[in-house]
Structures are given as C-alpha cells and as structure tokens.
C-alpha cells in the first residue's frame, strides 16, 4: 500500500482463493476501497493496522493460514503457510486442498 501511495484508513486487502493453476487453487491478493464490502459474504479483521477481508468460501480453505512478506536478494513477495494445503505445484504458484 505504501508503494502505491494508498492510505491504510481508506483501503483494505482482499485475500482470496481462486480456482486455477496446475494444482487446482491459487492465492489472490488485491487492494480495494475499505467501504466496498459485502457484510453477508465477507469476514473482516485487522492485522498490523491493515483491514483484511476474506470471502466466506475462501475463508474455509485459508483457515489457519499465515501470510508473510519476504524481501531479500533471492525473493520478494508474499509467502503463504497454509495448513489446509495438501500439495503444491513445482512453480509454487498454486496448491491443492
């Protein structure tokens, strides 16, 4: 959000799981306006000052998942540690559950 000059108070992070990839599921992260929520279908919480939203279908697959951001010489990006994942693909972009 900082790099894109987005204000924390008026934006949130959408975390979702979508069908796709070679293993069946892929993670999705998107920024969206904080007031663009569906209270009937979204779970919402705050983590490190960031509003996070997850649709109920994705929440089942993501339950217990830890998301971390890595930035070093070899890798820059988000890493998911999902206890519900039963396998993954060689490229690391998708998983099965």
Secondary structure, DSSP 8 states (H G I E B T S, - for coil): -TTTT--GGGEEEEEEEEEETTTEEEEEEEEEETT---TTTEEEEEETTEEEEEEHHHHHHHTT-EEEEEESSS-EEEEEE-TT--EE-TTSS-EE-
